[in-house]
Amino acid sequence: MLSPLKSTHHHAESPATEAEACIQVDDLQFTIRRSARRQTMQITVERTGELILNAPPKVGIDQLREFVSEKRFWIYTKLAEKDRLQRQVPRKEFVGGEGFLYLGRSHRLKLVDDQDAPLKLVNGRFALRHDAQAGAREHFIRWYSERARVWLSGRVADYQSRMEVAPAGVKVQDLGYRWGSCGKGDWLYFHWKTILLPARIAEYVVVHEIAHLHEPHHTPAFWLRVERAMPDYAQRMAWLAEHGIDVEGI
Ligand SMILES: [Zn+2]
């Protein structure tokens, strides 16, 4: 499942620290707080977005890096969640000239009088029939959902043999704040908003969900499968965490 996980904030921790230092893993920077009372490593995301890596005194730097690396997905998700709470994405008004995303590109909206379908993408512009303006949001969601189903099914077909799975198929619906999830009977579920993302990012969402057909949780074995299918997945995952919010308001 591509979704936020539960927070693990523990405020009972003693503020006394033996040493403080920083480590950088990819584009994430952590302040290390060591405590003699600690037996396990734990990451907390502060309100400010600062990342704290709490660790027992004797854990080596390689082990810290490995731990952080395994928790990356959780961290990105937490950061994205904070961002979402702090930022208000303006809602669309469905007026002429307004931009709408489709596979990472913004297309202007044009209102038209005569058209066989309520909404179409014609010559790089979304054309919405005047009499459909009141229900514009639903028309967009229907249009996106249909495009998403076709496009995502194509990507699943590209990856499924390489990733040694045979999903039952693709379903597109509103998944709330999740991009995808894999459900019963090997069906892959995607949010219709996935089709607003740039193609290479949407492709990462696909690979992520396919990998879940083998490994339900975000274990090292899971990430190994993702990496084998998509060696640069980490960059795409980081992009999604950073910019995913921008595609959320329609
Ligand atoms: Zn997942």
Residues whose N, C-alpha, C, O or C-beta is under 5 A from the ligand:
A	BS01	ZN	M1 L2
